[in-house]
Amino acid sequence: SERYGWTEDKYGLSWQILYVPDQLISQKITPTLLFTDKQYGKAKEAMEFYTSVFANGAIDGLNYYSESDENSQVGTVQYGLFNLEGQNFVAMDSGMAHGFTFNEAISFVVNCDTQEEIDYYWDKLSFVPEAEQCGWLKDKYGLSWQIVPTRMKELMTTKDSEKLQRVTQAFLKMKKFNLAELDKAYKG
């Protein structure tokens, strides 16, 4: 398309540049998930899963590949729009051999106010136990997430170096964050 480009920056990050003159752009930067290789054909399933996990989630539009699309199966997602907690996302399937898939280089942060919230998202999203560390997890599609207490900012920006050291040592031993243990470490 004359109004679409896909490029890679000097850090190796992929960017898709779109020009949509007749549409209101509600979000300047939109994370786009490309389901390829082993994940190919799972874009719609993933959108349905993610929108079921987050209370404020919705699929806003789906466009499927047709018979005229040579490199992808009919019925797989050419372009899907979804929203999680006010954040817009795009999901796409691609049958082309891209040679990449999701990895830990990109993750999404879920800020949680309570231990119950942390437990909920952890239980819903974590699928690869060996990938769990320091609030990080990997879901069933290979996407990495960080389930983080909102208090982490306060705990990690203290000017008290002893508190900071205790909190750091505590969370380095954790897979899923435990607010009570982090508070205990902070207080000494």
Backbone bond lengths (Angstrom), bond angles and torsions (degrees), N, CA, C in turn:
res aa  C-N    CA-C-N  psi(-1)  N-CA   C-N-CA  omega(-1)  CA-C   N-CA-C  phi
1 S - - - 1.450 - - 1.517 109.49 -
2 E 1.312 116.47 143.24 1.461 121.19 178.17 1.526 111.74 -69.44
3 R 1.324 117.15 -17.41 1.458 120.94 -175.65 1.524 112.06 -112.43
4 Y 1.308 116.36 26.16 1.455 121.21 -178.41 1.520 109.03 -145.94
5 G 1.313 115.47 137.21 1.461 119.68 176.29 1.514 110.57 -143.47
6 W 1.308 115.70 150.17 1.464 121.29 178.42 1.511 106.09 -127.62
7 T 1.310 116.60 124.29 1.453 120.33 -175.95 1.519 110.24 -139.21
8 E 1.311 115.83 170.17 1.460 122.17 176.77 1.519 107.54 -125.45
9 D 1.338 115.94 133.71 1.464 118.63 -179.49 1.526 111.11 -84.29
10 K 1.328 116.81 179.17 1.468 120.74 -175.86 1.522 113.18 -66.84
11 Y 1.345 117.61 -10.41 1.466 121.13 178.00 1.527 111.89 -98.86
12 G 1.338 116.57 0.46 1.459 121.19 178.49 1.519 114.02 89.01
13 L 1.326 118.14 7.26 1.456 122.06 179.64 1.525 109.76 -86.24
14 S 1.343 116.07 132.95 1.462 121.40 179.51 1.522 110.65 -82.21
15 W 1.324 115.36 140.70 1.466 122.80 177.11 1.515 108.64 -131.79
16 Q 1.325 115.97 137.12 1.459 121.27 171.36 1.522 106.62 -109.03
17 I 1.301 116.32 127.22 1.460 122.10 -177.95 1.531 107.94 -110.34
18 L 1.330 116.40 120.35 1.462 121.90 -177.60 1.516 110.55 -118.10
19 Y 1.311 115.15 145.12 1.461 120.73 170.28 1.521 106.65 -118.49
20 V 1.326 116.12 113.90 1.455 121.49 -179.12 1.531 108.45 -124.80
21 P 1.327 116.92 86.21 1.469 120.91 -171.24 1.521 115.39 -64.87
22 D 1.319 119.02 -29.81 1.461 121.12 -174.60 1.521 112.93 -98.69
23 Q 1.312 118.10 8.41 1.460 120.75 -177.57 1.514 110.27 -118.70
24 L 1.317 114.83 143.10 1.451 121.13 175.28 1.526 108.00 -76.49
25 I 1.305 117.47 125.95 1.451 121.57 178.93 1.524 107.70 -89.11
26 S 1.337 115.65 112.04 1.455 119.77 -176.62 1.531 112.34 -91.18
27 Q 1.316 116.55 -14.82 1.463 120.72 -177.79 1.520 107.96 -148.15
28 K 1.298 117.79 120.21 1.462 122.07 -174.65 1.531 112.47 -64.62
29 I 1.335 117.06 -42.10 1.465 121.69 -179.66 1.529 107.94 -118.71
30 T 1.319 116.40 124.88 1.457 121.85 -178.64 1.522 109.55 -123.73
31 P 1.344 117.94 118.92 1.469 119.45 175.73 1.530 110.48 -62.18
32 T 1.327 115.50 133.82 1.459 121.75 -179.56 1.522 109.09 -121.37
33 L 1.327 115.40 127.29 1.461 121.75 -178.17 1.523 109.11 -104.29
34 L 1.320 116.91 120.26 1.457 122.28 -179.61 1.527 108.69 -103.76
35 F 1.319 115.41 113.88 1.464 121.93 -179.34 1.521 108.01 -91.84
36 T 1.324 114.79 109.55 1.449 121.87 -174.58 1.529 109.27 -137.52
37 D 1.302 116.96 173.23 1.473 122.96 179.83 1.535 110.20 51.97
38 K 1.336 119.28 -123.86 1.473 121.52 -176.88 1.526 113.14 -65.18
39 Q 1.315 117.31 -22.27 1.467 121.36 -178.60 1.538 112.66 -93.48
40 Y 1.324 116.23 -2.43 1.463 120.96 -177.78 1.530 110.70 -56.36
41 G 1.323 115.61 134.85 1.458 121.16 179.05 1.519 114.18 88.06
42 K 1.330 117.11 2.28 1.465 120.64 -176.27 1.526 114.15 -107.97
43 A 1.327 117.90 9.71 1.470 120.38 -177.40 1.524 111.73 -61.15
44 K 1.324 117.89 -47.71 1.474 120.12 -179.28 1.525 110.71 -65.18
45 E 1.310 116.80 -44.30 1.469 121.15 178.05 1.533 110.09 -57.54
46 A 1.322 116.76 -43.95 1.466 120.87 -179.75 1.529 111.36 -65.35
47 M 1.331 117.06 -43.17 1.468 119.63 178.05 1.533 110.42 -60.89
48 E 1.324 116.72 -41.96 1.473 120.20 178.20 1.521 110.54 -64.02
49 F 1.325 116.49 -40.21 1.463 120.28 178.72 1.528 111.29 -64.76
50 Y 1.333 117.26 -51.95 1.469 120.19 -177.44 1.529 111.79 -61.47
51 T 1.337 117.37 -40.26 1.464 119.01 -179.55 1.525 111.85 -72.27
52 S 1.334 118.02 -18.00 1.471 120.06 174.31 1.526 111.15 -82.03
53 V 1.318 117.75 -27.11 1.464 122.06 -178.92 1.526 111.37 -75.32
54 F 1.332 116.91 -41.79 1.458 121.26 -176.33 1.525 110.01 -94.69
55 A 1.348 116.24 129.91 1.467 121.65 -176.74 1.522 111.42 -57.47
56 N 1.316 116.86 -38.15 1.462 121.34 178.99 1.523 108.68 -105.78
57 G 1.321 115.09 73.08 1.454 121.09 179.93 1.515 110.19 -133.92
58 A 1.329 116.20 143.18 1.464 120.25 179.51 1.523 109.96 -156.20
59 I 1.323 114.97 146.39 1.462 120.89 170.94 1.522 106.20 -87.88
60 D 1.321 116.51 123.48 1.458 121.72 -173.94 1.517 113.72 -99.40
61 G 1.317 117.87 -11.31 1.459 120.10 178.55 1.506 112.00 174.06
62 L 1.327 116.22 145.44 1.460 122.36 178.33 1.519 109.36 -134.75
63 N 1.312 115.65 135.64 1.454 122.61 175.15 1.528 106.17 -128.69
64 Y 1.319 117.10 126.32 1.461 121.50 -174.38 1.524 112.20 -104.96
65 Y 1.331 115.17 154.24 1.461 120.43 173.18 1.532 109.44 -67.73
66 S 1.321 115.31 147.14 1.463 121.15 178.38 1.529 109.41 -112.03
67 E 1.307 115.88 -177.66 1.469 121.15 -179.65 1.523 112.59 -63.76
68 S 1.317 117.68 -23.24 1.472 120.67 -177.91 1.540 112.33 -80.38
69 D 1.322 117.38 -8.42 1.466 120.78 179.14 1.524 109.30 -88.04
70 E 1.331 116.61 108.75 1.465 122.80 -171.68 1.528 114.72 -67.32
71 N 1.321 118.03 -36.19 1.459 120.38 -170.21 1.531 115.43 -96.00
72 S 1.316 117.87 4.73 1.458 119.81 -178.33 1.522 110.84 -142.00
73 Q 1.329 115.18 154.28 1.453 121.27 -179.02 1.521 111.34 -73.95
74 V 1.311 115.55 143.26 1.457 121.51 174.46 1.534 107.78 -58.50
75 G 1.326 115.75 134.68 1.459 120.09 176.98 1.516 115.16 92.15
76 T 1.338 117.90 -10.73 1.464 118.48 173.74 1.528 108.15 -81.84
77 V 1.320 116.11 162.72 1.461 121.08 -171.82 1.525 111.61 -80.21
78 Q 1.321 114.78 116.29 1.459 120.39 174.17 1.526 109.56 -78.06
79 Y 1.328 115.37 -40.32 1.461 120.54 -177.64 1.525 107.88 -159.10
80 G 1.322 117.39 118.24 1.455 121.36 178.30 1.517 110.66 -125.75
81 L 1.309 116.41 135.72 1.465 122.32 178.57 1.517 109.20 -107.36
82 F 1.338 115.97 132.66 1.457 118.96 173.82 1.511 109.63 -146.26
83 N 1.324 115.11 164.35 1.450 122.17 -173.36 1.523 108.83 -134.19
84 L 1.327 116.31 132.75 1.466 122.20 175.27 1.520 108.05 -126.19
85 E 1.313 116.88 115.84 1.466 122.55 176.82 1.527 112.63 52.33
86 G 1.321 116.74 40.76 1.462 121.20 178.21 1.518 115.18 85.93
87 Q 1.323 117.77 -2.65 1.471 123.01 179.41 1.521 108.65 -99.89
88 N 1.323 116.99 122.11 1.463 121.11 177.73 1.529 110.62 -80.26
89 F 1.324 114.92 143.55 1.465 123.28 176.53 1.521 108.19 -135.85
90 V 1.316 116.05 160.25 1.452 123.39 170.99 1.518 106.97 -124.87
91 A 1.327 116.49 142.77 1.462 121.43 173.89 1.521 107.99 -128.12
92 M 1.330 115.42 140.38 1.460 121.39 -178.19 1.529 109.28 -141.56
93 D 1.333 115.73 144.31 1.462 121.18 169.46 1.519 107.74 -98.28
94 S 1.326 116.61 147.05 1.460 120.15 173.26 1.520 109.35 -142.91
95 G 1.325 114.90 123.18 1.454 121.18 178.49 1.515 113.45 -84.39
96 M 1.318 116.92 -2.55 1.468 120.25 179.11 1.529 110.08 -74.73
97 A 1.308 117.26 153.54 1.472 122.55 177.87 1.526 108.75 -81.19
98 H 1.314 116.31 95.37 1.462 120.81 -178.51 1.524 112.89 -87.51
99 G 1.321 116.87 -26.10 1.461 119.95 -179.01 1.515 113.98 77.60
100 F 1.326 117.98 16.54 1.462 120.82 175.77 1.523 109.24 -144.63
101 T 1.303 114.36 162.63 1.458 122.39 176.16 1.522 107.13 -150.20
102 F 1.303 117.68 -173.79 1.462 120.06 179.24 1.528 110.13 -67.24
103 N 1.331 116.12 145.40 1.461 120.84 174.08 1.526 108.94 -150.78
104 E 1.306 116.40 -179.14 1.461 121.75 -175.38 1.532 114.50 -70.90
105 A 1.303 118.36 -5.26 1.465 120.34 -179.53 1.531 111.97 -65.76
106 I 1.315 116.42 -24.36 1.467 122.06 177.13 1.520 107.46 -125.97
107 S 1.338 116.18 133.97 1.465 120.33 175.90 1.517 109.25 -143.81
108 F 1.319 115.26 161.99 1.465 121.65 176.62 1.521 108.15 -113.18
109 V 1.322 116.23 135.46 1.459 122.61 -178.93 1.527 109.23 -96.06
110 V 1.329 115.86 131.01 1.457 122.23 173.40 1.519 106.40 -113.36
111 N 1.335 116.36 111.94 1.464 121.56 179.70 1.517 109.59 -84.73
112 C 1.336 116.12 130.02 1.465 122.04 -175.21 1.525 110.93 -125.11
113 D 1.328 116.19 135.88 1.463 121.58 -179.70 1.521 113.55 -84.69
114 T 1.333 117.76 -26.91 1.463 121.17 -173.96 1.528 111.38 -130.57
115 Q 1.322 115.17 164.20 1.460 120.28 175.31 1.528 110.25 -64.85
116 E 1.318 116.51 -34.65 1.464 120.48 178.81 1.527 110.85 -61.41
117 E 1.331 116.78 -40.79 1.464 121.05 176.45 1.520 111.21 -64.32
118 I 1.329 116.29 -45.01 1.466 120.93 178.56 1.527 109.43 -58.41
119 D 1.327 116.39 -47.88 1.470 121.40 -179.60 1.534 111.18 -60.93
120 Y 1.322 116.33 -43.40 1.467 120.88 -178.59 1.530 110.95 -59.10
121 Y 1.339 116.68 -55.00 1.468 119.67 -177.08 1.525 111.66 -65.81
122 W 1.323 116.33 -36.15 1.468 119.82 178.28 1.522 110.24 -62.21
123 D 1.341 115.01 -48.07 1.466 119.79 -178.63 1.527 111.90 -63.70
124 K 1.315 117.56 -36.80 1.462 121.46 -178.10 1.530 112.65 -76.19
125 L 1.334 117.16 -38.16 1.460 120.25 -170.40 1.529 115.49 -98.03
126 S 1.319 117.98 -33.19 1.463 119.27 -173.31 1.528 111.51 -69.93
127 F 1.336 115.01 129.04 1.454 121.10 -177.42 1.523 112.64 -132.31
128 V 1.324 117.07 -18.19 1.468 121.34 -176.51 1.535 107.57 -122.64
129 P 1.342 118.20 89.42 1.471 120.85 -175.17 1.527 114.25 -53.41
130 E 1.322 118.26 -35.25 1.468 120.12 -178.73 1.528 112.67 -70.69
131 A 1.323 117.71 -12.43 1.472 121.08 178.26 1.529 112.22 -92.93
132 E 1.327 117.16 -4.21 1.460 121.39 -177.09 1.525 111.06 -77.55
133 Q 1.331 116.02 128.05 1.465 120.84 176.37 1.519 109.59 -169.64
134 C 1.329 115.66 132.42 1.480 122.39 172.88 1.524 113.12 50.43
135 G 1.332 117.01 42.64 1.449 121.02 178.55 1.517 114.68 86.44
136 W 1.334 117.27 -2.24 1.464 121.77 178.99 1.521 109.76 -93.25
137 L 1.323 115.86 144.93 1.461 121.05 174.13 1.518 109.01 -147.46
138 K 1.316 114.53 168.10 1.462 120.40 177.53 1.525 107.20 -125.76
139 D 1.349 116.38 134.34 1.462 120.18 -178.44 1.531 111.18 -88.73
140 K 1.324 115.91 -177.74 1.467 120.39 -175.06 1.519 114.17 -69.70
141 Y 1.320 117.65 -9.18 1.466 121.21 176.71 1.535 111.47 -101.64
142 G 1.330 116.38 -1.13 1.461 121.21 179.50 1.513 114.12 92.28
143 L 1.333 117.32 2.96 1.458 122.29 -179.62 1.527 109.82 -80.87
144 S 1.324 116.83 136.78 1.465 122.00 -179.06 1.529 110.76 -93.25
145 W 1.325 114.58 141.22 1.454 123.36 179.65 1.517 108.54 -131.69
146 Q 1.321 116.25 150.98 1.464 122.43 171.14 1.524 107.19 -117.81
147 I 1.316 116.30 118.77 1.463 122.13 179.33 1.526 105.64 -101.62
148 V 1.330 115.74 105.66 1.456 121.69 -165.23 1.531 111.39 -124.77
149 P 1.339 116.72 133.88 1.468 117.98 174.09 1.528 110.07 -70.11
150 T 1.321 116.75 139.58 1.465 120.25 179.05 1.528 110.65 -61.49
151 R 1.323 117.33 -24.10 1.467 121.46 178.52 1.528 112.52 -69.86
152 M 1.312 118.40 -12.13 1.466 120.45 -177.98 1.522 111.70 -56.88
153 K 1.323 116.93 -37.48 1.464 119.74 -179.72 1.526 109.70 -59.17
154 E 1.317 116.60 -47.95 1.472 120.73 178.43 1.525 111.09 -62.27
155 L 1.325 116.32 -45.21 1.463 120.89 -177.42 1.528 112.28 -64.69
156 M 1.327 116.66 -34.72 1.463 120.68 -174.51 1.530 113.96 -94.47
157 T 1.325 117.90 -6.28 1.465 119.49 179.78 1.527 112.13 -110.96
158 T 1.329 116.65 12.42 1.454 119.64 177.19 1.527 110.03 -62.81
159 K 1.300 115.92 145.57 1.475 121.07 177.07 1.530 110.82 -82.77
160 D 1.331 116.03 -10.96 1.465 122.10 179.93 1.534 108.19 -81.20
161 S 1.318 116.47 105.81 1.470 120.83 -175.03 1.529 112.60 -64.25
162 E 1.334 118.61 -31.21 1.472 120.58 177.84 1.524 110.91 -67.54
163 K 1.339 117.17 -42.79 1.467 120.68 176.89 1.531 109.84 -61.56
164 L 1.314 115.36 -46.38 1.455 120.34 -179.39 1.533 110.88 -59.75
165 Q 1.308 117.04 -42.99 1.470 121.41 179.07 1.536 110.86 -63.33
166 R 1.345 116.99 -43.20 1.470 120.23 -179.67 1.528 111.25 -64.92
167 V 1.330 116.66 -43.92 1.465 120.10 179.45 1.531 110.06 -64.50
168 T 1.311 117.17 -43.95 1.458 121.22 179.34 1.526 110.96 -60.05
169 Q 1.316 117.34 -46.95 1.464 120.80 178.94 1.529 111.30 -62.79
170 A 1.335 116.83 -36.16 1.470 120.48 179.48 1.526 111.12 -67.17
171 F 1.337 117.03 -48.46 1.468 117.18 -175.15 1.517 112.71 -74.80
172 L 1.322 118.65 -24.58 1.467 119.69 177.31 1.525 112.33 -63.89
173 K 1.314 117.25 -22.97 1.469 122.08 179.18 1.525 112.19 -88.24
174 M 1.330 117.32 -10.45 1.466 121.42 -174.19 1.518 111.73 -91.70
175 K 1.298 115.20 150.73 1.460 121.74 165.25 1.518 105.82 -93.22
176 K 1.330 116.14 -72.76 1.467 121.65 174.15 1.522 107.26 -87.50
177 F 1.327 117.25 136.13 1.455 120.35 179.91 1.531 111.14 -65.45
178 N 1.335 114.75 138.30 1.457 122.87 177.56 1.526 106.54 -117.08
179 L 1.330 115.84 107.80 1.465 120.74 -175.86 1.523 112.87 -60.07
180 A 1.323 117.74 -40.82 1.461 120.65 -179.28 1.530 110.65 -61.92
181 E 1.324 116.86 -41.86 1.466 120.88 179.62 1.537 111.37 -69.59
182 L 1.316 117.11 -37.17 1.465 120.17 177.56 1.529 110.83 -66.84
183 D 1.341 116.75 -41.41 1.473 120.47 176.76 1.518 111.38 -64.08
184 K 1.310 115.57 -39.58 1.473 120.57 179.02 1.534 109.52 -62.91
185 A 1.308 117.07 -43.97 1.472 121.17 178.83 1.531 110.26 -64.70
186 Y 1.312 116.91 -40.05 1.458 121.78 -179.12 1.537 110.90 -62.71
187 K 1.323 115.39 -42.91 1.477 120.95 -177.38 1.514 112.13 -76.89
188 G 1.329 115.96 -23.38 1.458 120.53 178.19 1.471 110.77 82.71
